[in-house]
Amino acid sequence: MKDKHVGLIAMLVAALGLAIAVVLMKVIPQYTQLPPQHIAIWRFTLATPPLLIFLAARRGPKRMLPRQPWWFLILGLTFSVASFSAIFALQRLSSSIYVIVLNFYPSLVMIYTLLTGGAVPRIFWLGLPLTLLGLVLTAFDFGSVLAVDPLGLVITLVNALALAAFMLISAWAFRGLDKPLTGTLGVMLGGMAVGLLLIPLLGISMPANIKEWLLLFSFSLFGTLMPIMAMNFSLKYIGAARGSIIVTVQPVLTILIAMVFLNETLTLQQWFGGALVILSIVLMQRSPDRLGKPVAEGQPR
């Protein structure tokens, strides 16, 4: 299987994991007494130890981290900024407005890649507007009253910038890394450190029973560790520009999961919007790359 196809499949797995995370972020507060900010702290705190134990058993304590771990710890910090800003943004914005504004970040990744001479799909000028239109149709209810909180909008833009930075730095850092799992551990440790440092400010609540622990472990493993690991693995092969395009299928997967497991219904508008998102992803993935500058050497190993 070609590296491009492996990267495509891995990014689809990442999008699925992020969709699971969104659904669980909606479900967990309904079935537990845990505040959203405490859930965000628990996600890395519970997700990191399994990977740490696995690498310690497989590679030994001295070989668990890459030779230059700081970039991967910074990636963990960046993802944490995205995670916490998402929580605070959703407290001020409707989920539909949040999804539409947030998914401006693939455009940021594409613009940066263009400005730095990187390779992007030739028909990005068609695919990006088509994706945005599909997301609007999928997420927005045109019969609802449009109300936008300015601070919520600013926080969502911070969320988008953090995700764009994560994809760009990850694509660079993991491209030259021989063992992606070691880099992923650095990301997870960075994210966990941020959460633990925020406990004095935000506090922390303990799960009350086994069901709450299981929900948190599910969120941590399938909504945090799985998508981050898959995304890092994918970006190693396909780069940030194409990776950011594929991951835009996440809102569509979120709605489908909610339809299956939460008995939510989809309107004809949402089906059409989801189809447009998928069509734009297929078109841009089949489009050849625009020629860019040679990739710089010196990635972390």
BALOBA-1460 file (C-alpha; in Angstrom, 3 decimals):
// residues 301
<rec num="1" residu="m" x="0.000" y="0.000" z="0.000"/>
<rec num="2" residu="k" x="1.366" y="3.418" z="-0.956"/>
<rec num="3" residu="d" x="2.326" y="5.871" z="1.788"/>
<rec num="4" residu="k" x="-0.306" y="8.299" z="0.487"/>
<rec num="5" residu="h" x="-3.053" y="5.710" z="0.946"/>
<rec num="6" residu="v" x="-1.780" y="4.808" z="4.426"/>
<rec num="7" residu="g" x="-1.826" y="8.488" z="5.342"/>
<rec num="8" residu="l" x="-5.361" y="8.871" z="3.993"/>
<rec num="9" residu="i" x="-6.671" y="5.929" z="6.023"/>
<rec num="10" residu="a" x="-4.878" y="7.134" z="9.163"/>
<rec num="11" residu="m" x="-6.390" y="10.626" z="8.845"/>
<rec num="12" residu="l" x="-9.862" y="9.143" z="8.395"/>
<rec num="13" residu="v" x="-9.270" y="7.206" z="11.635"/>
<rec num="14" residu="a" x="-8.213" y="10.494" z="13.265"/>
<rec num="15" residu="a" x="-11.386" y="12.186" z="12.010"/>
<rec num="16" residu="l" x="-13.454" y="9.311" z="13.413"/>
<rec num="17" residu="g" x="-11.718" y="9.644" z="16.776"/>
<rec num="18" residu="l" x="-12.331" y="13.398" z="16.867"/>
<rec num="19" residu="a" x="-15.990" y="12.771" z="16.013"/>
<rec num="20" residu="i" x="-16.214" y="10.287" z="18.905"/>
<rec num="21" residu="a" x="-14.640" y="12.933" z="21.165"/>
<rec num="22" residu="v" x="-17.291" y="15.511" z="20.220"/>
<rec num="23" residu="v" x="-20.136" y="13.061" z="20.882"/>
<rec num="24" residu="l" x="-18.648" y="12.005" z="24.226"/>
<rec num="25" residu="m" x="-18.124" y="15.638" z="25.209"/>
<rec num="26" residu="k" x="-21.863" y="16.009" z="24.712"/>
<rec num="27" residu="v" x="-22.787" y="12.769" z="26.506"/>
<rec num="28" residu="i" x="-20.449" y="12.808" z="29.522"/>
<rec num="29" residu="p" x="-21.831" y="16.000" z="31.143"/>
<rec num="30" residu="q" x="-25.344" y="14.547" z="30.790"/>
<rec num="31" residu="y" x="-24.492" y="11.348" z="32.680"/>
<rec num="32" residu="t" x="-21.936" y="12.665" z="35.173"/>
<rec num="33" residu="q" x="-21.451" y="15.612" z="37.494"/>
<rec num="34" residu="l" x="-18.092" y="16.461" z="35.923"/>
<rec num="35" residu="p" x="-17.691" y="20.023" z="34.564"/>
<rec num="36" residu="p" x="-16.403" y="20.232" z="30.957"/>
<rec num="37" residu="q" x="-13.071" y="21.755" z="32.000"/>
<rec num="38" residu="h" x="-12.417" y="18.846" z="34.362"/>
<rec num="39" residu="i" x="-13.227" y="16.394" z="31.566"/>
<rec num="40" residu="a" x="-10.590" y="18.144" z="29.451"/>
<rec num="41" residu="i" x="-8.019" y="17.643" z="32.205"/>
<rec num="42" residu="w" x="-8.896" y="13.958" z="32.601"/>
<rec num="43" residu="r" x="-8.645" y="13.232" z="28.846"/>
<rec num="44" residu="f" x="-4.823" y="13.482" z="28.733"/>
<rec num="45" residu="t" x="-4.310" y="12.301" z="32.306"/>
<rec num="46" residu="l" x="-5.977" y="8.980" z="31.481"/>
<rec num="47" residu="a" x="-4.822" y="8.701" z="27.857"/>
<rec num="48" residu="t" x="-1.087" y="9.089" z="28.467"/>
<rec num="49" residu="p" x="-0.282" y="6.213" z="30.923"/>
<rec num="50" residu="p" x="-1.352" y="3.358" z="28.563"/>
<rec num="51" residu="l" x="1.011" y="4.602" z="25.848"/>
<rec num="52" residu="l" x="3.735" y="5.240" z="28.427"/>
<rec num="53" residu="i" x="3.438" y="1.695" z="29.791"/>
<rec num="54" residu="f" x="3.369" y="0.181" z="26.290"/>
<rec num="55" residu="l" x="6.531" y="1.980" z="25.167"/>
<rec num="56" residu="a" x="8.322" y="1.275" z="28.458"/>
<rec num="57" residu="a" x="7.617" y="-2.442" z="28.052"/>
<rec num="58" residu="r" x="8.512" y="-2.478" z="24.377"/>
<rec num="59" residu="r" x="11.495" y="-0.134" z="24.088"/>
<rec num="60" residu="g" x="12.750" y="0.440" z="27.632"/>
<rec num="61" residu="p" x="12.664" y="3.673" z="29.686"/>
<rec num="62" residu="k" x="15.668" y="5.217" z="27.914"/>
<rec num="63" residu="r" x="14.145" y="4.984" z="24.423"/>
<rec num="64" residu="m" x="10.568" y="6.094" z="25.025"/>
<rec num="65" residu="l" x="11.050" y="9.693" z="23.813"/>
<rec num="66" residu="p" x="12.648" y="10.993" z="20.588"/>
<rec num="67" residu="r" x="16.083" y="12.601" z="20.691"/>
<rec num="68" residu="q" x="14.619" y="16.106" z="20.477"/>
<rec num="69" residu="p" x="11.459" y="15.885" z="22.597"/>
<rec num="70" residu="w" x="10.745" y="19.596" z="22.975"/>
<rec num="71" residu="w" x="8.847" y="20.031" z="19.707"/>
<rec num="72" residu="f" x="6.560" y="17.158" z="20.634"/>
<rec num="73" residu="l" x="5.912" y="18.596" z="24.089"/>
<rec num="74" residu="i" x="5.044" y="21.891" z="22.362"/>
<rec num="75" residu="l" x="2.611" y="19.943" z="20.192"/>
<rec num="76" residu="g" x="0.945" y="18.655" z="23.360"/>
<rec num="77" residu="l" x="0.673" y="22.230" z="24.633"/>
<rec num="78" residu="t" x="-0.828" y="23.315" z="21.310"/>
<rec num="79" residu="f" x="-3.437" y="20.551" z="21.318"/>
<rec num="80" residu="s" x="-4.317" y="21.414" z="24.923"/>
<rec num="81" residu="v" x="-4.924" y="25.024" z="23.901"/>
<rec num="82" residu="a" x="-7.282" y="23.723" z="21.211"/>
<rec num="83" residu="s" x="-9.011" y="21.411" z="23.690"/>
<rec num="84" residu="f" x="-9.630" y="23.995" z="26.415"/>
<rec num="85" residu="s" x="-10.551" y="26.777" z="23.982"/>
<rec num="86" residu="a" x="-13.150" y="24.442" z="22.441"/>
<rec num="87" residu="i" x="-14.763" y="23.962" z="25.847"/>
<rec num="88" residu="f" x="-14.925" y="27.676" z="26.628"/>
<rec num="89" residu="a" x="-16.082" y="28.538" z="23.092"/>
<rec num="90" residu="l" x="-18.974" y="26.064" z="23.232"/>
<rec num="91" residu="q" x="-20.149" y="27.698" z="26.454"/>
<rec num="92" residu="r" x="-20.696" y="30.917" z="24.472"/>
<rec num="93" residu="l" x="-21.565" y="29.770" z="20.940"/>
<rec num="94" residu="s" x="-24.031" y="27.315" z="19.486"/>
<rec num="95" residu="s" x="-22.418" y="24.111" z="18.241"/>
<rec num="96" residu="s" x="-23.368" y="24.947" z="14.632"/>
<rec num="97" residu="i" x="-21.659" y="28.360" z="14.640"/>
<rec num="98" residu="y" x="-18.672" y="26.835" z="16.436"/>
<rec num="99" residu="v" x="-18.256" y="24.082" z="13.828"/>
<rec num="100" residu="i" x="-18.474" y="26.524" z="10.911"/>
<rec num="101" residu="v" x="-15.970" y="29.007" z="12.368"/>
<rec num="102" residu="l" x="-13.619" y="26.312" z="13.650"/>
<rec num="103" residu="n" x="-13.331" y="24.613" z="10.289"/>
<rec num="104" residu="f" x="-11.730" y="27.699" z="8.864"/>
<rec num="105" residu="y" x="-8.438" y="26.196" z="10.064"/>
<rec num="106" residu="p" x="-7.880" y="23.991" z="6.962"/>
<rec num="107" residu="s" x="-7.848" y="27.232" z="4.977"/>
<rec num="108" residu="l" x="-5.208" y="28.611" z="7.358"/>
<rec num="109" residu="v" x="-3.091" y="25.497" z="6.833"/>
<rec num="110" residu="m" x="-3.509" y="25.788" z="3.060"/>
<rec num="111" residu="i" x="-2.663" y="29.506" z="2.996"/>
<rec num="112" residu="y" x="0.463" y="28.960" z="5.095"/>
<rec num="113" residu="t" x="1.534" y="26.069" z="2.872"/>
<rec num="114" residu="l" x="1.063" y="28.217" z="-0.223"/>
<rec num="115" residu="l" x="2.996" y="31.160" z="1.238"/>
<rec num="116" residu="t" x="5.903" y="28.915" z="2.202"/>
<rec num="117" residu="g" x="6.000" y="27.204" z="-1.180"/>
<rec num="118" residu="g" x="4.657" y="23.840" z="-0.043"/>
<rec num="119" residu="a" x="2.636" y="21.425" z="-2.157"/>
<rec num="120" residu="v" x="-1.167" y="21.765" z="-2.154"/>
<rec num="121" residu="p" x="-3.863" y="20.221" z="-4.378"/>
<rec num="122" residu="r" x="-4.202" y="22.181" z="-7.620"/>
<rec num="123" residu="i" x="-7.970" y="22.620" z="-7.224"/>
<rec num="124" residu="f" x="-7.842" y="23.872" z="-3.617"/>
<rec num="125" residu="w" x="-9.526" y="27.073" z="-4.862"/>
<rec num="126" residu="l" x="-12.630" y="24.977" z="-5.638"/>
<rec num="127" residu="g" x="-12.387" y="22.375" z="-2.872"/>
<rec num="128" residu="l" x="-12.103" y="24.731" z="0.108"/>
<rec num="129" residu="p" x="-15.228" y="26.820" z="-0.709"/>
<rec num="130" residu="l" x="-17.119" y="23.610" z="-1.497"/>
<rec num="131" residu="t" x="-16.092" y="22.173" z="1.869"/>
<rec num="132" residu="l" x="-17.179" y="25.323" z="3.707"/>
<rec num="133" residu="l" x="-20.549" y="25.306" z="1.936"/>
<rec num="134" residu="g" x="-21.019" y="21.652" z="2.858"/>
<rec num="135" residu="l" x="-20.180" y="22.348" z="6.497"/>
<rec num="136" residu="v" x="-22.650" y="25.226" z="6.630"/>
<rec num="137" residu="l" x="-25.412" y="23.040" z="5.213"/>
<rec num="138" residu="t" x="-24.491" y="20.194" z="7.549"/>
<rec num="139" residu="a" x="-24.198" y="22.152" z="10.777"/>
<rec num="140" residu="f" x="-26.406" y="25.228" z="10.508"/>
<rec num="141" residu="d" x="-30.163" y="25.384" z="10.978"/>
<rec num="142" residu="f" x="-31.369" y="28.203" z="8.737"/>
<rec num="143" residu="g" x="-34.593" y="28.424" z="10.708"/>
<rec num="144" residu="s" x="-32.765" y="29.327" z="13.937"/>
<rec num="145" residu="v" x="-31.961" y="32.790" z="15.222"/>
<rec num="146" residu="l" x="-28.366" y="33.767" z="14.476"/>
<rec num="147" residu="a" x="-26.667" y="34.967" z="17.672"/>
<rec num="148" residu="v" x="-22.890" y="35.285" z="17.859"/>
<rec num="149" residu="d" x="-21.077" y="36.092" z="21.091"/>
<rec num="150" residu="p" x="-17.957" y="38.156" z="20.199"/>
<rec num="151" residu="l" x="-15.796" y="36.596" z="22.917"/>
<rec num="152" residu="g" x="-16.949" y="33.120" z="21.907"/>
<rec num="153" residu="l" x="-15.995" y="33.942" z="18.326"/>
<rec num="154" residu="v" x="-12.509" y="35.065" z="19.414"/>
<rec num="155" residu="i" x="-12.007" y="31.901" z="21.490"/>
<rec num="156" residu="t" x="-13.091" y="29.761" z="18.520"/>
<rec num="157" residu="l" x="-10.561" y="31.534" z="16.305"/>
<rec num="158" residu="v" x="-7.889" y="30.738" z="18.913"/>
<rec num="159" residu="n" x="-9.088" y="27.123" z="18.722"/>
<rec num="160" residu="a" x="-8.730" y="27.177" z="14.925"/>
<rec num="161" residu="l" x="-5.261" y="28.734" z="15.074"/>
<rec num="162" residu="a" x="-4.141" y="26.118" z="17.603"/>
<rec num="163" residu="l" x="-5.376" y="23.261" z="15.401"/>
<rec num="164" residu="a" x="-3.716" y="24.759" z="12.323"/>
<rec num="165" residu="a" x="-0.442" y="25.148" z="14.251"/>
<rec num="166" residu="f" x="-0.719" y="21.572" z="15.530"/>
<rec num="167" residu="m" x="-1.085" y="20.164" z="12.016"/>
<rec num="168" residu="l" x="1.736" y="22.249" z="10.563"/>
<rec num="169" residu="i" x="4.212" y="21.524" z="13.376"/>
<rec num="170" residu="s" x="3.219" y="17.857" z="13.513"/>
<rec num="171" residu="a" x="3.712" y="17.417" z="9.763"/>
<rec num="172" residu="w" x="7.217" y="18.878" z="10.072"/>
<rec num="173" residu="a" x="8.208" y="17.073" z="13.278"/>
<rec num="174" residu="f" x="6.917" y="13.607" z="12.360"/>
<rec num="175" residu="r" x="8.161" y="13.647" z="8.761"/>
<rec num="176" residu="g" x="11.710" y="12.876" z="9.865"/>
<rec num="177" residu="l" x="10.842" y="10.715" z="12.860"/>
<rec num="178" residu="d" x="11.641" y="7.009" z="12.605"/>
<rec num="179" residu="k" x="9.276" y="5.924" z="15.417"/>
<rec num="180" residu="p" x="6.024" y="7.964" z="15.448"/>
<rec num="181" residu="l" x="4.908" y="6.403" z="18.753"/>
<rec num="182" residu="t" x="7.790" y="8.043" z="20.627"/>
<rec num="183" residu="g" x="6.809" y="11.445" z="19.261"/>
<rec num="184" residu="t" x="3.174" y="10.801" z="20.129"/>
<rec num="185" residu="l" x="4.206" y="10.061" z="23.710"/>
<rec num="186" residu="g" x="5.876" y="13.489" z="23.817"/>
<rec num="187" residu="v" x="2.635" y="15.063" z="22.596"/>
<rec num="188" residu="m" x="0.587" y="13.218" z="25.206"/>
<rec num="189" residu="l" x="2.991" y="14.133" z="28.021"/>
<rec num="190" residu="g" x="2.828" y="17.782" z="26.978"/>
<rec num="191" residu="g" x="-0.967" y="17.712" z="26.994"/>
<rec num="192" residu="m" x="-1.109" y="15.967" z="30.355"/>
<rec num="193" residu="a" x="1.335" y="18.479" z="31.866"/>
<rec num="194" residu="v" x="-0.863" y="21.390" z="30.808"/>
<rec num="195" residu="g" x="-3.940" y="19.781" z="32.368"/>
<rec num="196" residu="l" x="-2.187" y="19.044" z="35.639"/>
<rec num="197" residu="l" x="-0.820" y="22.588" z="35.835"/>
<rec num="198" residu="l" x="-4.343" y="23.973" z="35.392"/>
<rec num="199" residu="i" x="-5.788" y="22.018" z="38.340"/>
<rec num="200" residu="p" x="-4.996" y="24.790" z="40.882"/>
<rec num="201" residu="l" x="-6.890" y="27.234" z="38.639"/>
<rec num="202" residu="l" x="-9.780" y="25.088" z="37.389"/>
<rec num="203" residu="g" x="-9.988" y="22.478" z="40.140"/>
<rec num="204" residu="i" x="-10.658" y="18.789" z="39.525"/>
<rec num="205" residu="s" x="-13.582" y="16.443" z="40.205"/>
<rec num="206" residu="m" x="-13.295" y="12.700" z="40.710"/>
<rec num="207" residu="p" x="-15.647" y="10.313" z="38.862"/>
<rec num="208" residu="a" x="-18.327" y="9.031" z="41.226"/>
<rec num="209" residu="n" x="-18.758" y="5.465" z="39.936"/>
<rec num="210" residu="i" x="-17.556" y="2.850" z="37.451"/>
<rec num="211" residu="k" x="-19.811" y="4.178" z="34.669"/>
<rec num="212" residu="e" x="-18.233" y="7.622" z="34.915"/>
<rec num="213" residu="w" x="-14.736" y="6.101" z="34.874"/>
<rec num="214" residu="l" x="-15.634" y="4.054" z="31.776"/>
<rec num="215" residu="l" x="-16.955" y="7.138" z="29.996"/>
<rec num="216" residu="l" x="-13.761" y="9.041" z="30.791"/>
<rec num="217" residu="f" x="-11.540" y="6.141" z="29.701"/>
<rec num="218" residu="s" x="-13.507" y="5.853" z="26.447"/>
<rec num="219" residu="f" x="-13.072" y="9.578" z="25.832"/>
<rec num="220" residu="s" x="-9.371" y="9.391" z="26.666"/>
<rec num="221" residu="l" x="-8.562" y="6.327" z="24.543"/>
<rec num="222" residu="f" x="-10.899" y="6.638" z="21.558"/>
<rec num="223" residu="g" x="-11.432" y="10.411" z="21.540"/>
<rec num="224" residu="t" x="-7.904" y="11.513" z="22.458"/>
<rec num="225" residu="l" x="-5.112" y="8.950" z="22.117"/>
<rec num="226" residu="m" x="-6.476" y="7.289" z="18.967"/>
<rec num="227" residu="p" x="-7.022" y="10.471" z="16.891"/>
<rec num="228" residu="i" x="-3.758" y="12.110" z="17.971"/>
<rec num="229" residu="m" x="-1.756" y="8.961" z="17.206"/>
<rec num="230" residu="a" x="-3.499" y="8.492" z="13.853"/>
<rec num="231" residu="m" x="-3.129" y="12.157" z="12.931"/>
<rec num="232" residu="n" x="0.589" y="12.214" z="13.702"/>
<rec num="233" residu="f" x="1.096" y="9.013" z="11.708"/>
<rec num="234" residu="s" x="-0.904" y="10.412" z="8.781"/>
<rec num="235" residu="l" x="0.840" y="13.786" z="8.653"/>
<rec num="236" residu="k" x="4.178" y="11.989" z="8.395"/>
<rec num="237" residu="y" x="3.112" y="10.712" z="4.961"/>
<rec num="238" residu="i" x="0.667" y="13.200" z="3.442"/>
<rec num="239" residu="g" x="1.580" y="16.538" z="5.018"/>
<rec num="240" residu="a" x="-0.519" y="19.215" z="6.682"/>
<rec num="241" residu="a" x="-2.279" y="20.545" z="3.561"/>
<rec num="242" residu="r" x="-3.871" y="17.271" z="2.485"/>
<rec num="243" residu="g" x="-4.325" y="16.135" z="6.075"/>
<rec num="244" residu="s" x="-6.322" y="19.255" z="6.947"/>
<rec num="245" residu="i" x="-8.599" y="18.580" z="3.981"/>
<rec num="246" residu="i" x="-9.386" y="14.997" z="4.983"/>
<rec num="247" residu="v" x="-10.062" y="15.805" z="8.629"/>
<rec num="248" residu="t" x="-12.907" y="18.156" z="7.617"/>
<rec num="249" residu="v" x="-15.046" y="15.023" z="7.317"/>
<rec num="250" residu="q" x="-15.110" y="14.965" z="11.145"/>
<rec num="251" residu="p" x="-18.312" y="17.075" z="11.552"/>
<rec num="252" residu="v" x="-20.103" y="14.765" z="9.121"/>
<rec num="253" residu="l" x="-18.963" y="11.696" z="11.072"/>
<rec num="254" residu="t" x="-20.055" y="13.389" z="14.310"/>
<rec num="255" residu="i" x="-23.586" y="13.833" z="12.995"/>
<rec num="256" residu="l" x="-23.712" y="10.248" z="11.729"/>
<rec num="257" residu="i" x="-22.533" y="8.881" z="15.096"/>
<rec num="258" residu="a" x="-25.109" y="11.019" z="16.883"/>
<rec num="259" residu="m" x="-27.781" y="9.692" z="14.523"/>
<rec num="260" residu="v" x="-26.872" y="6.064" z="15.236"/>
<rec num="261" residu="f" x="-26.181" y="6.203" z="18.983"/>
<rec num="262" residu="l" x="-28.156" y="9.233" z="20.169"/>
<rec num="263" residu="n" x="-31.217" y="8.736" z="17.949"/>
<rec num="264" residu="e" x="-30.804" y="12.127" z="16.309"/>
<rec num="265" residu="t" x="-32.313" y="12.641" z="12.861"/>
<rec num="266" residu="l" x="-30.713" y="14.100" z="9.750"/>
<rec num="267" residu="t" x="-32.496" y="16.508" z="7.450"/>
<rec num="268" residu="l" x="-32.220" y="16.492" z="3.674"/>
<rec num="269" residu="q" x="-30.110" y="19.661" z="4.007"/>
<rec num="270" residu="q" x="-27.630" y="17.850" z="6.267"/>
<rec num="271" residu="w" x="-27.393" y="14.858" z="3.926"/>
<rec num="272" residu="f" x="-26.688" y="17.220" z="1.024"/>
<rec num="273" residu="g" x="-24.119" y="19.182" z="3.041"/>
<rec num="274" residu="g" x="-22.332" y="16.016" z="4.108"/>
<rec num="275" residu="a" x="-22.244" y="14.818" z="0.503"/>
<rec num="276" residu="l" x="-20.643" y="18.125" z="-0.554"/>
<rec num="277" residu="v" x="-17.943" y="17.766" z="2.110"/>
<rec num="278" residu="i" x="-17.130" y="14.225" z="0.992"/>
<rec num="279" residu="l" x="-17.176" y="15.267" z="-2.691"/>
<rec num="280" residu="s" x="-14.738" y="18.124" z="-2.026"/>
<rec num="281" residu="i" x="-12.392" y="15.792" z="-0.124"/>
<rec num="282" residu="v" x="-12.430" y="13.247" z="-2.965"/>
<rec num="283" residu="l" x="-11.817" y="15.926" z="-5.610"/>
<rec num="284" residu="m" x="-8.880" y="17.468" z="-3.760"/>
<rec num="285" residu="q" x="-7.342" y="14.101" z="-2.894"/>
<rec num="286" residu="r" x="-7.449" y="13.070" z="-6.554"/>
<rec num="287" residu="s" x="-6.019" y="16.417" z="-7.652"/>
<rec num="288" residu="p" x="-2.259" y="16.448" z="-8.331"/>
<rec num="289" residu="d" x="-0.032" y="18.614" z="-6.163"/>
<rec num="290" residu="r" x="0.905" y="22.128" z="-7.018"/>
<rec num="291" residu="l" x="4.716" y="22.240" z="-7.224"/>
<rec num="292" residu="g" x="6.402" y="23.651" z="-4.148"/>
<rec num="293" residu="k" x="9.842" y="24.230" z="-2.717"/>
<rec num="294" residu="p" x="12.017" y="21.310" z="-1.597"/>
<rec num="295" residu="v" x="11.416" y="20.198" z="1.985"/>
<rec num="296" residu="a" x="13.982" y="21.468" z="4.466"/>
<rec num="297" residu="e" x="16.162" y="18.958" z="6.262"/>
<rec num="298" residu="g" x="16.700" y="18.696" z="9.993"/>
<rec num="299" residu="q" x="13.494" y="17.207" z="11.362"/>
<rec num="300" residu="p" x="13.644" y="15.736" z="14.870"/>
<rec num="301" residu="r" x="14.647" y="12.084" z="15.125"/>
